[in-house]
Amino acid sequence: MTTMAEIEQKTQGYAAARIELQEAVSALHEDLDKVKARYMGMIRKQVETVREHEAELTALIEKAPDLFQKPKSRSFAGIKVGFAKQPGRLLCPDDEPLVAAIRRLFPGKFSTLVKVKETPIKTALSNLTAADLKRLGVSVVDATDVAIVKPQDSDVDKLVTALLEGGGDE
């Protein structure tokens, strides 16, 4: 039979392992910050150089649209240059007058042009009493006790959690 002393002892081991993990993550971030600091000046300078070249190239292309009639674009040194048709975007009036106009002008296409959806708000439903939920036919499922192991430390936990869940491959 498991005792509270055994659980406390295992918890202390778990906490110690987490501290070691947090220290390793902190060391990693310190090293990454040093590497970033070493290269960021050079990278910023290169970004500015690339922007200048792009602006000059764009200005040249805009001055010579006749060179890009057919084909509208070409590739040089792995860079595509020229003109491309933009898809455009719809600029619609407010929803209410637009829906009213669709209903009036295209009644046969209304259901394909307008989304009509009524859905219950689950967060609001969760505030109802159990009796009211039952009257609505709503069941509460998976409301059981589960074993937890949840650190109550610092902001480093967020990073550790992200790393443990696979989100740390930046």
N, C-alpha and C positions, 0 to 999 in steps of 0.2 A: 504494500500500500504506500502511495506517495504521501510524503509529509510536507508541511509548509516549509520546513527547514531545507529540504531538498530543492523545492521550487525557488526559495530565496538564494540558495547557493548557485543554481543554474542561472538565475537572473543576474547575479553578480558577474558570472563568467561572460554572459551575453553582453552586459554593460561594458566590461573591460575590452572585449573584442570590438565593440562599436567605437570606443575611444581610440583604439589603435587605427581603425579604419578612418575615423575623422582626422587623425593626425596625418595619415598618408594622403588623404584628399587635400588637406590644407597644404602639405608640402608640394603636391602636384600643382595646385593653383599658384603657389608662390613661384615655382619654376616657370610655369606658363606665363605669368605676369612679367618675369624677367626676360623671357624670350620675346614676348610681344613688344616690350619696351625697346629691345634691341633692334627690332625690325620695323616698328611702326613709322618712324621718321622716313625711312627709305620707301616704304609702301605708300605713304601719303604723297611723297614726291612723285612716285611713278603714277599714282592715280591722277594727279594733276596733269602730268605729261600726257597721259592717255586721253584725258578730257580735252586738252588743247588740240591734240591731233584729230580727235573725233569732230570737234567744232570746225576746224579748218576743212576737213574732208566733207562734212555736211554742207558747208558754205559753197565749196566747189561744185558739189553735185547739184545743189539748188540753183546755181548759176548756169548749169548746162543740162536742162531737162531734155533737150533735143537729142542728146547722146544716149538717152535711155527710153527711146520710143518702143523699139522692139529689139531685143528683149528689154523689159523694164528694169531689170537688175542683172548684175554680173558679179563674178567672184574673182578677186585678185588676192593672192597670198593668204588664202583661207578666210578672207573677209568679204561678205556679200555687201555690195553697194548698189545704189540706184533708188528706185521708187517702188513702193508697195501700197496696194489699196488697203486702206484701213476699213475695218468692218462697220464703223459708225456705231452710234448708240441711239436709242430711242429717248426722246425728250417728251415725257407725258405730262398732261395736266394732273391736277390732284385726283386721287382715286375716285372719290364720289362722283364728280361730273363725268369722268371717263367711263366708269361703270354704267352710269345712267345713259350715256350716249351709245355705248355698246348694246345695252338692253333695247334702246329705241331703234337703232339703225341696223343691228345684226342680231335679231332675236333668235334666229336659227343656229347661230354660232356662239351664243352666249356662254354655254357650258364649256366650250373649248377656249374661249378668250378670257374668261374670268374664273378665278379659283374661289370656290365657296366651300369653306371648311369650318365646321364647328367641332371643337374638341374640348373635353373637360380639362380643367386646370388642376393637375394632380397635387400641386403644392397647396392649393386652396382646399381641395378635398381632404387632405391630410389633417386639416384643422377641425373637421367635423367629428362629432362624437361617434363612438362605435355603433350606437343604435341608429343614427342617421345614415352611416355608411351601409349598415345592413339593410335598411329600408331601400337604399338605392341599388342594392345588389353588389356592392363593392366589398371585396374581401381583402384583408390585410394578410399578406403571405411573407414568409421568411422572417418573422419578427421573433426570432429565437435568440437565446444567449449563445455566443460563440467565444472560444478562447481568444484572448488578445495578448499580444506582446507589442506594446506601443511605447517607444521612448518619449520622454518628456524633456528633451534637452533644448537645443538651440537651433539657429537658422541653418547650421551645418547639416542638420537632419534632412532638410529639404533636398540638399545636394546629394547626400548619401542615399536617400530614398530614390531619387532620380537615377543614380548610378545603379542601384540594385534592381531597378525595374527596367534597365536597359536603355535609359535615356541619356546616358553619360558619354556616348561616343560622339563628342562635338568635333 
